[in-house]
Each structure stands twice: as C-alpha cells, then as structure tokens.
Amino acid sequence: MPTLWHCQGVSLTHAPAGAVRQGSLRELNLALVLGRIAAADRPPSRADLATATGLTRATVSAVVEDLLAGRLVSESDPAPRSGAGRPARGLVLAEQGPAGLGLEVNVDYLAVCVVDLAGQVRHRTVHRADLRPVAPADALARLVEMAGAARDDAARHGLTLVGAALAVPGLVDDAGLVRLAPNLGWRDVPVPALLAEHPPLIEQVPGVPALTVDNEANLAALGELHSQPPGPSSFLHISGEVGIGAGIVLGGALFRGVRGWSGEIGHLPVHPEGRPCRCGGQGCLEQYAGQEAIVSAAGLARSELPADTGTARLAELAEAGDPDALRALRDAGTALGVAVAGVVNLLDLDTVVLGGGYAALAPWLCPPVLAEIDARVLTAAWSPVTVRPSTLGAEAAAVGAAGSVARRIIAQPAGWLARSG
C-alpha cells in the first residue's frame, strides 16, 4: 500500500539517451497541452491548443480525450461567437480529480489545506494552540488527524489527494529533516520518519512526491507568486508570525541559496548588542518585530490573549488610536524597515510583500518600513519600492504548500493518468 509519509518521489522512467519512446512523446504532449490549458487567460478550444502548441489537431484531440477521461480537465460552455458554425467548447482544469494537500506547523497553530488543479482552496482548517511545549511527534500526530478530516472532506467533493507538502518555520534539509526551528524548540527532527508511523492518507502517483517538507516562508512566497491576480515575478515575501521568515522570488522562481536555507530575515541583527534571541544571537529582528514582541511592547500580556487574537487585537487598538499600540507598531516597522532595506540594497528588488500576521497590520507597518527604505536604499530616489500586504495573508504557507503539489500534477500528468487508467 502506498504511503503518504515517504519523502522521496517516484520518478518517471526515462528512455536511453538518443531514444524517444512513444510513451515519452505522449507524456510530453500531455504535459504540454495541460500546461497550456492551465496558463490560458480564457478556456482554449482544441483548435486554439493546436495553434499554440504546434501539434496536429488529431494529436491535440487525442490528448484532450485522455485528459478528460482522467478528470484533469473538463469542457466549459462555448463562448458566444459571430458568424456561421457551431461555437467550439473551451477546456478548463477539472474541479474534481487529483488535488494537493498542504500542511503547516507553526509556533501557535496547525493548518491543513486542500487545493485543486485550478488553484482553488477546497478545504482549510486551523487549530490554534501554543506548540512550544508540545513534542514534535505529538504535534505531527495532531496534524495527521486534521489531514484525515481534510481527506474525507475532499473525497466528498470528488477530489483525490495525491501528494502533500509540509511547511515548517525552520531550516529543512533535502531529506525533510528539520535541522533547526528555534521558535518551536525543534532540532534535528526527522519529520518523514515520524509521519511514517501513521496510516497513509494519499494515493501516491509517479512524478509527484508523496511528501515534501519545506520552510514555511518559502511556501508562503510560492503561494503569493501563484495567487490571482498575478503580481510581480520578483519580490520579497515576509511572513510575520512569532518568528519572521522571508521567501525570495527572483524572475518567477524561488531563490533557495546553496543549502536551501535562504530567507532567515528574522535573525538579521538590527541592534547588534540588543536583546538575546532564541537562536543564540543578539538583537535579531524577531526580538523587535515578531508578533510576541509587538504585543508585549503594546502592553498586552500574551497570557491574557487567546492564541489567535494577538494580531487582531493590535489592529483594533491601532484603529482606535491607542498610543501604546501605535508606538509598538511604529517601532516594529522601523526595525523591519532596517532589515528590509539591507535586503533591497543587496538584491535590487522593487516589491516587498508583508504576509502572515503582518498582512493585517500593514496599514501601520508600511509607513515606517517605507521611511527606512527611503533613508537607507541607495536607489530609492529614482527606483521606488512598493510595500504591500499579502494577497493570501496568514493562509499563504498552507495554500502555497498544497498548490505546489497541484502544480506538480499539471507538470507531470502521465503518472496520474497511469494510476487512474
């Protein structure tokens, strides 16, 4: 029985060098046509696809029939047209069929999300709790329970989960080992091995890894990159939670660094001799602009706030003109702006996206961030930087995780078709 909790994917078999198998050609054509349908601004007809891909109409028709039979696409109502002849039916990604499962472990919540091929969120649940005193195995067990409910709900909507991606606020290596998640207190946690102790929740197919584990800021940046309407192809996405992480997108691709550990903006020192940080350093950005730091600076005791109300309460107080809340947000924005300005100077970015808990606080964080950018970025006078809230807000990491699975299915549909055929 295939299991969900195996970190390595199953690759499609490749033909020997110099040879092109008939099966390989079919796989390429399936991916080409499905990719065109996914990227189209309006539902393309079979004739549109033949023109766009250079394939013959007969080949396109055969490929489309396979995609229809495999529940990867469906036909839409024909668009009105002038002149004689029957209007052609367009093709769209199917609302039923394979879907991706997104999972997230953060400091004060667990989240599960299901996204279909069209990028629509079909299920999302969040469990709020302080997970710092919870052992990794127990936190993951709770997440598996939530994922089981998501799978059952997806099945009721005609969706089959065929891959999962897990977002974690820490450094993750290629094998899915969480090397360090300082705000959770996790070190060298073998996430795939712990999840393998639970029953399978998905049906694995060739070409789609059963499980990937990644940094939550990276997956949040991917969620923002592929959100609608489309935004810029290069930007810095900052996830502001208890910890602060960043995803760097350059030219439409996630920049990961040499070991995949880029984006640790929360541990850039903004006051080198400042407050001690959980990472072992001093004066890190998280100690001045993390959610708990802002709540504390505003005079709100965390023990008096439920886990999911800190950001909302700050926004309420700021909206009402509370001086302590406004001062705390201004100081946090200033510290954040110092760090952001350094990144902008280094990478020449023109867009900064405030995600996670920062999205709701953007009206008060953006002005001091922009003030620091204007004062510190060399090119700011003639190359302005946009700072805006995230489209997905706090949902970005889980949605980005599930969406990454859905995009793998689109890129390699042959595996799903082989399984469903």
Stockholm file with secondary structure:
# STOCKHOLM 1.0

chainA/1-421         MPTLWHCQGVSLTHAPAGAVRQGSLRELNLALVLGRIAAADRPPSRADLATATGLTRATVSAVVEDLLAGRLVSESDPAPRSGAGRPARGLVLAEQGPAGLGLEVNVDYLAVCVVDLAGQVRHRTVHRADLRPVAPADALARLVEMAGAARDDAARHGLTLVGAALAVPGLVDDAGLVRLAPNLGWRDVPVPALLAEHPPLIEQVPGVPALTVDNEANLAALGELHSQPPGPSSFLHISGEVGIGAGIVLGGALFRGVRGWSGEIGHLPVHPEGRPCRCGGQGCLEQYAGQEAIVSAAGLARSELPADTGTARLAELAEAGDPDALRALRDAGTALGVAVAGVVNLLDLDTVVLGGGYAALAPWLCPPVLAEIDARVLTAAWSPVTVRPSTLGAEAAAVGAAGSVARRIIAQPAGWLARSG
#=GR chainA/1-421 SS CCCSCCCSCCCCCCCCTTCCCHHHHHHHHHHHHHHHHHHCSSCCCHHHHHHHHCCCHHHHHHHHHHHHHTTSEEECCCCCCCSSSCCCCCEEECSSEEEEEEEEECSSEEEEEEEETTSCEEEEEEEECCCTTSCHHHHHHHHHHHHHHHHHHHHHTTEEEEEEEEEESSEECTTSEEEEETTTTEEEEEHHHHHTTSCCCSCCCTTSCSEEEEEHHHHHHHHHHTSSSCCCSSEEEEEESSSEEEEEEETTEEECCSSSCCCCGGGSBSSTTSCBCTTSCBSBTHHHHSHHHHHHHTTCCGGGSCTTCHHHHHHHHHHTTCHHHHHHHHHHHHHHHHHHHHHHHHHCCCEEEEEETHHHHHHHHHHHHHHHHHHHCTTTTTSCCEEEECSSGGGHHHHHHHHHHHHHHHHCHHHHHHHHC
#=GC SS_cons         CCCSCCCSCCCCCCCCTTCCCHHHHHHHHHHHHHHHHHHCSSCCCHHHHHHHHCCCHHHHHHHHHHHHHTTSEEECCCCCCCSSSCCCCCEEECSSEEEEEEEEECSSEEEEEEEETTSCEEEEEEEECCCTTSCHHHHHHHHHHHHHHHHHHHHHTTEEEEEEEEEESSEECTTSEEEEETTTTEEEEEHHHHHTTSCCCSCCCTTSCSEEEEEHHHHHHHHHHTSSSCCCSSEEEEEESSSEEEEEEETTEEECCSSSCCCCGGGSBSSTTSCBCTTSCBSBTHHHHSHHHHHHHTTCCGGGSCTTCHHHHHHHHHHTTCHHHHHHHHHHHHHHHHHHHHHHHHHCCCEEEEEETHHHHHHHHHHHHHHHHHHHCTTTTTSCCEEEECSSGGGHHHHHHHHHHHHHHHHCHHHHHHHHC
//
